[in-house]
Amino acid sequence: MAVDRPAPGEELNTGAETPAREAASVILLRDTAGGPEVLLVQRNPASRFMGGAWVFPGGAMREDDGDPSATGARELEEEAGIALGPDHELVPFSRWITPAQVKIRFDTWFFVARAPEGAEAKPDDEECVDARWLRPAAALDEFRRDELTLVFPTIKHLEQLARFESVADAMETARARDVRPVQPRVVLDGDAARVLMPGEPGYED
């Protein structure tokens, strides 16, 4: 599966631009002897949107959430069965907006957090059917061997996470970041669609 292709279920929009819904995801990390591992959950293969893909736990904001970090914590508990205490630190890591050329769109905050001691993931078996702890580089290797279905934002985040030597390293880096929105763009090349990041050739065309 090509890294620069739209995700499964991401239908291109030929009409008016769809407003992006506010959302949040949690990049939950834990230290191991081999380096940090991240929690990925598998979306239900029957789902029309990103069915079967392995993603960070997350979802759309609700009116009673209050803020994106609360959304992320709620979604983590609902999808993976891991509860974070009220004082558990969630640090903004990035903010991604789905390309304007796609029908289903989200404006998503990604937060990094340290996994609670001994936390075990238990997928809800509705939205998510499986869960795995993986080193980011290992997840990318499985993706390249077509053994793991990943979507574009997850891939790009895993590439960044693979550089960290510890959870503390990831958290410290996130705290120092000036998080600004990133909005990829889908461009058509004949019958094929590609995803471009800001600054890449063709993005401004």
The 8 nearest C-alpha neighbors of each residue, nearest first, counted from 0:
[[1, 2, 145, 143, 142, 4, 148, 144],
 [0, 2, 3, 4, 143, 5, 151, 193],
 [1, 3, 4, 151, 0, 154, 150, 5],
 [2, 4, 194, 193, 1, 151, 5, 195],
 [3, 5, 193, 194, 1, 2, 192, 6],
 [6, 4, 9, 194, 193, 7, 3, 151],
 [5, 7, 150, 9, 8, 49, 4, 151],
 [8, 6, 49, 9, 5, 48, 50, 150],
 [7, 9, 48, 49, 10, 47, 6, 50],
 [10, 8, 6, 7, 101, 5, 11, 48],
 [11, 9, 102, 8, 101, 12, 103, 7],
 [10, 12, 101, 100, 102, 9, 13, 185],
 [11, 13, 102, 101, 100, 14, 10, 16],
 [12, 14, 11, 15, 100, 16, 102, 101],
 [15, 13, 12, 16, 17, 102, 100, 11],
 [14, 16, 17, 13, 12, 100, 99, 102],
 [15, 17, 99, 18, 14, 100, 12, 102],
 [16, 18, 102, 19, 15, 104, 103, 99],
 [19, 17, 16, 20, 104, 105, 99, 103],
 [18, 20, 105, 104, 106, 17, 21, 97],
 [21, 19, 105, 106, 104, 22, 18, 59],
 [20, 22, 106, 60, 105, 59, 107, 19],
 [23, 21, 59, 107, 60, 58, 106, 105],
 [24, 22, 108, 107, 71, 57, 67, 58],
 [23, 25, 57, 109, 71, 56, 55, 108],
 [26, 24, 110, 71, 27, 56, 109, 111],
 [25, 27, 111, 110, 55, 112, 28, 24],
 [28, 26, 112, 38, 37, 114, 25, 113],
 [29, 27, 37, 113, 114, 36, 166, 112],
 [28, 30, 36, 114, 35, 113, 166, 37],
 [29, 31, 35, 34, 166, 165, 36, 28],
 [32, 30, 34, 33, 35, 29, 36, 165],
 [31, 33, 34, 30, 35, 165, 36, 164],
 [34, 32, 31, 35, 134, 30, 36, 164],
 [33, 35, 31, 32, 164, 30, 165, 36],
 [36, 34, 30, 165, 29, 31, 134, 166],
 [35, 37, 134, 133, 29, 28, 132, 30],
 [38, 36, 28, 132, 133, 27, 134, 39],
 [37, 39, 132, 27, 131, 133, 28, 55],
 [40, 38, 55, 54, 131, 130, 53, 132],
 [41, 39, 130, 53, 54, 129, 55, 127],
 [42, 40, 53, 129, 127, 52, 128, 51],
 [41, 43, 127, 51, 52, 50, 126, 44],
 [42, 44, 127, 45, 46, 126, 50, 51],
 [45, 43, 51, 50, 46, 42, 52, 49],
 [46, 44, 43, 50, 47, 51, 42, 48],
 [45, 47, 50, 43, 44, 48, 49, 42],
 [48, 46, 50, 8, 45, 49, 44, 7],
 [47, 49, 8, 46, 50, 9, 7, 103],
 [50, 48, 7, 8, 52, 51, 6, 47],
 [49, 51, 44, 46, 48, 43, 42, 52],
 [52, 50, 44, 42, 43, 41, 49, 53],
 [51, 53, 148, 149, 42, 49, 41, 50],
 [54, 52, 41, 40, 149, 39, 148, 42],
 [55, 53, 39, 40, 153, 52, 56, 41],
 [54, 56, 39, 26, 24, 25, 40, 57],
 [57, 55, 75, 24, 25, 74, 40, 54],
 [58, 56, 24, 74, 23, 71, 55, 25],
 [57, 59, 22, 23, 74, 24, 60, 56],
 [58, 60, 22, 21, 23, 61, 20, 57],
 [61, 59, 22, 70, 21, 64, 58, 62],
 [62, 60, 64, 63, 59, 70, 65, 22],
 [61, 63, 64, 60, 65, 66, 70, 59],
 [62, 64, 61, 65, 60, 66, 70, 69],
 [65, 63, 61, 69, 70, 62, 66, 60],
 [64, 66, 63, 69, 62, 67, 70, 61],
 [65, 67, 69, 68, 64, 70, 60, 63],
 [68, 66, 70, 69, 23, 71, 108, 22],
 [69, 67, 71, 70, 66, 72, 89, 23],
 [70, 68, 72, 67, 71, 66, 64, 73],
 [71, 69, 67, 73, 68, 72, 60, 64],
 [70, 72, 23, 24, 68, 74, 69, 73],
 [71, 73, 75, 69, 70, 74, 68, 76],
 [74, 72, 70, 76, 75, 71, 69, 77],
 [73, 75, 77, 57, 71, 76, 72, 78],
 [76, 74, 72, 56, 78, 73, 79, 77],
 [75, 77, 80, 81, 82, 73, 74, 79],
 [78, 76, 74, 75, 80, 79, 73, 123],
 [77, 79, 123, 122, 75, 76, 74, 80],
 [80, 78, 122, 121, 120, 76, 75, 81],
 [79, 81, 76, 121, 77, 120, 78, 122],
 [82, 80, 76, 79, 75, 120, 118, 83],
 [83, 81, 76, 80, 84, 75, 72, 73],
 [82, 84, 87, 72, 85, 81, 115, 76],
 [83, 85, 87, 86, 82, 88, 115, 72],
 [86, 84, 87, 83, 88, 69, 72, 82],
 [85, 87, 84, 88, 83, 89, 72, 69],
 [88, 86, 84, 85, 83, 89, 112, 113],
 [87, 89, 112, 86, 90, 113, 111, 85],
 [90, 88, 112, 110, 111, 87, 91, 68],
 [89, 91, 110, 111, 92, 88, 173, 174],
 [92, 90, 110, 93, 109, 173, 111, 89],
 [91, 93, 173, 110, 109, 111, 90, 178],
 [94, 92, 109, 178, 91, 108, 95, 179],
 [93, 95, 108, 180, 107, 109, 181, 179],
 [94, 96, 181, 107, 180, 182, 106, 97],
 [97, 95, 106, 182, 105, 181, 107, 98],
 [96, 98, 104, 105, 182, 99, 95, 106],
 [99, 97, 184, 183, 100, 101, 182, 185],
 [98, 100, 101, 16, 97, 184, 17, 104],
 [99, 101, 98, 12, 11, 185, 102, 16],
 [102, 100, 11, 12, 99, 98, 10, 103],
 [103, 101, 12, 10, 11, 17, 104, 100],
 [104, 102, 101, 9, 105, 17, 10, 19],
 [103, 105, 19, 97, 102, 20, 101, 17],
 [106, 104, 19, 20, 97, 107, 96, 21],
 [105, 107, 96, 21, 19, 20, 22, 95],
 [108, 106, 22, 23, 95, 94, 105, 21],
 [107, 109, 94, 23, 93, 24, 22, 110],
 [108, 110, 24, 93, 92, 25, 23, 94],
 [111, 109, 91, 25, 90, 92, 89, 26],
 [112, 110, 26, 90, 89, 25, 27, 92],
 [113, 111, 89, 27, 88, 28, 26, 114],
 [112, 114, 28, 27, 29, 115, 166, 111],
 [115, 113, 29, 28, 27, 116, 112, 118],
 [114, 116, 118, 117, 113, 83, 81, 82],
 [117, 115, 118, 114, 29, 113, 119, 30],
 [116, 118, 115, 119, 114, 29, 120, 81],
 [117, 119, 115, 116, 114, 81, 120, 82],
 [120, 118, 117, 121, 81, 80, 79, 115],
 [119, 121, 79, 80, 81, 122, 130, 118],
 [120, 122, 79, 80, 119, 123, 130, 81],
 [123, 121, 79, 78, 124, 127, 129, 128],
 [122, 124, 78, 125, 127, 79, 121, 126],
 [125, 123, 128, 127, 122, 126, 129, 43],
 [126, 124, 123, 127, 128, 43, 122, 78],
 [125, 127, 43, 42, 124, 123, 128, 78],
 [128, 126, 42, 43, 124, 41, 125, 122],
 [127, 129, 124, 43, 122, 41, 42, 125],
 [130, 128, 41, 122, 40, 127, 131, 124],
 [131, 129, 40, 39, 41, 122, 120, 38],
 [132, 130, 39, 38, 133, 40, 129, 120],
 [131, 133, 38, 37, 36, 39, 134, 130],
 [134, 132, 36, 37, 135, 138, 131, 137],
 [133, 135, 36, 137, 136, 35, 37, 138],
 [136, 134, 161, 138, 157, 137, 133, 160],
 [135, 137, 139, 161, 138, 134, 140, 157],
 [138, 136, 140, 134, 139, 135, 141, 133],
 [139, 137, 135, 141, 140, 136, 133, 142],
 [138, 140, 142, 136, 137, 141, 143, 135],
 [141, 139, 137, 143, 142, 138, 136, 144],
 [142, 140, 146, 144, 138, 147, 139, 143],
 [141, 143, 147, 139, 145, 140, 144, 146],
 [142, 144, 140, 145, 141, 139, 0, 146],
 [143, 145, 141, 142, 146, 140, 147, 0],
 [146, 144, 142, 143, 147, 141, 0, 148],
 [147, 145, 141, 144, 142, 148, 143, 140],
 [148, 146, 142, 141, 145, 149, 53, 138],
 [149, 147, 52, 53, 142, 51, 146, 150],
 [150, 148, 52, 53, 147, 153, 154, 142],
 [151, 149, 6, 153, 152, 154, 52, 148],
 [150, 152, 154, 153, 155, 2, 6, 3],
 [153, 151, 155, 154, 150, 156, 95, 149],
 [154, 152, 156, 155, 150, 151, 157, 54],
 [153, 155, 157, 151, 152, 156, 150, 158],
 [154, 156, 152, 158, 153, 157, 151, 159],
 [155, 157, 153, 159, 158, 154, 160, 152],
 [158, 156, 160, 154, 135, 159, 155, 161],
 [159, 157, 155, 156, 161, 160, 154, 135],
 [158, 160, 156, 157, 161, 162, 155, 163],
 [159, 161, 157, 162, 158, 163, 156, 135],
 [160, 162, 135, 158, 136, 159, 163, 157],
 [163, 161, 160, 159, 164, 158, 169, 136],
 [162, 164, 161, 165, 160, 169, 168, 166],
 [163, 165, 34, 168, 162, 35, 166, 169],
 [166, 164, 168, 167, 35, 163, 30, 34],
 [165, 167, 169, 168, 30, 35, 170, 28],
 [166, 168, 170, 165, 169, 171, 164, 113],
 [167, 169, 165, 171, 166, 170, 163, 172],
 [170, 168, 166, 172, 167, 171, 163, 173],
 [169, 171, 173, 167, 172, 168, 166, 174],
 [172, 170, 174, 168, 173, 169, 167, 175],
 [171, 173, 169, 175, 170, 174, 168, 176],
 [172, 174, 170, 92, 176, 175, 171, 169],
 [175, 173, 171, 172, 176, 170, 90, 91],
 [174, 176, 172, 173, 171, 177, 170, 178],
 [177, 175, 173, 174, 178, 172, 92, 91],
 [176, 178, 179, 175, 174, 173, 93, 92],
 [179, 177, 93, 176, 94, 92, 180, 91],
 [178, 180, 177, 94, 181, 93, 95, 176],
 [181, 179, 94, 95, 182, 96, 178, 93],
 [182, 180, 95, 96, 94, 183, 179, 197],
 [181, 183, 96, 98, 95, 97, 180, 184],
 [184, 182, 196, 98, 195, 197, 194, 181],
 [183, 185, 98, 195, 194, 186, 196, 182],
 [186, 184, 194, 193, 100, 195, 98, 192],
 [187, 185, 193, 192, 184, 194, 188, 195],
 [186, 188, 192, 191, 189, 193, 190, 185],
 [189, 187, 191, 192, 190, 186, 193, 185],
 [188, 190, 191, 187, 192, 186, 193, 185],
 [191, 189, 188, 187, 192, 193, 186, 11],
 [190, 192, 188, 189, 187, 193, 186, 4],
 [193, 191, 187, 186, 188, 185, 4, 190],
 [194, 192, 4, 186, 185, 3, 187, 195],
 [195, 193, 185, 3, 184, 4, 5, 186],
 [196, 194, 184, 183, 202, 199, 185, 193],
 [195, 197, 183, 199, 198, 184, 194, 202],
 [198, 196, 199, 202, 183, 195, 182, 181],
 [197, 199, 196, 202, 200, 203, 195, 201],
 [198, 200, 197, 196, 202, 195, 201, 203],
 [201, 199, 202, 198, 203, 195, 204, 197],
 [200, 202, 204, 203, 199, 195, 186, 198],
 [203, 201, 204, 200, 199, 195, 197, 198],
 [202, 204, 201, 200, 198, 197, 199, 184],
 [203, 201, 202, 200, 186, 184, 199, 195]]
